[in-house]
């Protein structure tokens, strides 16, 4: 995965200003955290696909209904509760929907 500054900026702008979001470079991209709990990230795959990643929880039915999400895999291993969304197919409204679900999930945990 490669760092994509444009996607990172897009994610930063989509997060409500009132939330104290932190960032950390991970897995070649950048991940975003609410109170130390991951909400998602932004990167570019080795194949050049620009994508957003969201952590929405293993049993989150709201995420399953959102368009554009593909379950995340690390190699052959599935990562339940994590979804990739093609950034070029994700307009601002859809980004907001995915982000709302991820923020709700992260907000359900105590701060780290």
Secondary structure, 3 states (H helix, E strand, C coil): CECCHHHHHHHHHHCCCCCCEEEEEECCEEEEEECCEEEEEEEECCCCCEEEEEECCCCCHHHHHCCCEEEEEECCEEEEEEEEEEHHHCCHHHHHHHHHHHHHHHHCCCCC
